[in-house]
Amino acid sequence: MSNRKLFGTDGVRGIAGDYPLDEAGCIKIGKAIAAHFAKKPGSKVVIAWDPRESSETLVSNVVNGLTSESVDVVKVGVIPTPGLAYITRENDFAAGVMITASHNPVEYNGIKVFDEKGDKLDDNTEAAINQLIDSSIPDQEIGKILSEPNLKQQYIDFVKNSVDGVLDQKIVIDCANGASSETTNEIFKSILPNLTIINDQPNGQNINKNCGATDTESLKELVVSQKYNLGIAFDGDADRIILIDSRGNELNGDYILYMLAKSLNVDGIVTTVMSNIGLDKALYESKVKVKRVSVGDRYVLEGMKETGYLLGGEQAGHIILGDLLKTGDGTLTAAQIIQSILKTNKSLDKWHDELFLYPQALINIPLKNKDILESQQIKDYISIENSALDGRGRLLIRPSGTEPLARVMVESEDAKERCERIANKLKELTA
């Protein structure tokens, strides 16, 4: 294994079976996690996964690495990523490991790691683990593989108990054929008596396929045609959420942050450079401060720790409710959306209409080498385009932390046309 950086914006991610998610790579990653976190005798690490077909193979390989360092491993099974974070925090675990590629297609998989507090790792910790992956770690006594069946119920009860009341509206939840398929019904059945759940039958191949938070078209059609009050969509590991109002309008993380900031009466929020400037302006009018950070919910968390703010999130739908859990949680956010509607008696339609967002266009450009974005030619071109906007909008180009892509975002009155033109030019320059 080389000394290249394996951690992106959200753990290790790639094509399942390819480096570093091949057998040898997963074993080394497991050994490195054990060596870093499980230094005390009797240390235990908890592991869970999403239902894509490659997950159990990766679990087996990572567990082999963990147990080779005298670590006992507790297997939880299929559960949302934030559920694994919660379980890690609430029990005596040295670390938590989640096998998932989140919103990515089925051929991808990944490894997310949480510390003993249930927090995602900072850059320094990831660097230390990366160094261990590249070192030779001698095998020790073999640890045990354990099962604790009550752990999943802990998370279910935690989310369910965060809602005080019953919302008797017609609501549909899309589980993306992912990790929330096994928990959503039990969490919400008593809170939402008029609930329909869709895409909750994972078969290993259908996670995120034409469904969930990354593809809401069919959900929009269903909400409108069947006259639902609210549609809720999770992604594959349920760490993000997107809402649909009764008219079929999509409410992304910016809308959700606005809604929760107002209903929870917070002093400030943390969001990323990708959030719409309309959110800043609307919250400024309500005297709510906004701090912006780099993309990735772990950077949002770092910003929350720096400021003391209890609410943060990303436009993509990662929302962190800091007084409840220190990671993005789609299911918990859905519960708090329900609580907000109960508290304010304001429909999702009204919340949508309160917030004006500037026209925004997003385009992904495939990249063979992300370093090309640092070339002087590209930098000069970006500078020219930003100058042309002359304060009437915003241009942002960044490499994806999880895929071989450049993400181009433009906010302006002619956002779509301008974004397409910029994207086409970048395709030429990066070819």
KAFENVEN-V552626 format. One line per field, one symbol per residue. psi: psi as a letter, one per 40 degrees, with the letter a starting at -180 (. if undefined). burial: I if it has 24 or more other C-alpha atoms within 12 Angstrom, else O. Layout:
psi->???
burial->???
//
This chain:
psi->hieihdhaegahiahheihefidddddddddddddddgeiheiihiiiiieidedddddddddddddefehhhhhdahiidddddddddeigidiihhhiebeiideiaihihiaeeeiiiidddddddddddeihhiiaihiihihgeeddddddddddeehgihhgihihhheffadededddddedddgdfhhhiffgiedeehehfiadegedddddddddefidhhhhiadefeiiiihieeehhhadddddddddddefidiihaieeiieddddddddefhihhiiihheddddddddddeiehiaideehhhgdedifihhddddddddddddddefhidddddedhhhihhhhhhhhhdhdedeeiddddddddddddddfeeahhhhiiieeigihhhhhhidfddddddddddddddde.
burial->OOOOOIIIIIIIIIIIIOIIIIIIIIIIIIIIIIIIIIOOOOIIIIIIIIIIIIIIIIIIIIIIIIIIIIIIIIIIIIIIIIIIIIIIIIIIIIIIIIIIIIIIIIIIIIIIIIIIIIIIIIOOOIOIIIIIIIOOIOOOOOIOIOOOOOIIIIIIIIIIOIIOOIIOIIIIIIIIIIIIIIIIIIIIOOIIOOIIIIIIIIOIIIIIIIIIIIIIIIIIOIIIOOOIIIIIIIIIIIIIIIIIIIIIIIIIIIIIIIIIIIIIOIIIIIIIIIIIIIIIOIIOOOOIIIIIIIIIIIIIIIIIOOOOIIIIIIIIIIIIIIOIIIIIIIIIIIIIIIIIIOOOOOIIIOIIOOIOIIIIIIIIIIOOOIOIIOOOOIOOIIOOIIOOOOOOIIIIIIIIIIIOIIIIIIIIOOIOOIIOOIIOOIIOOIO
//
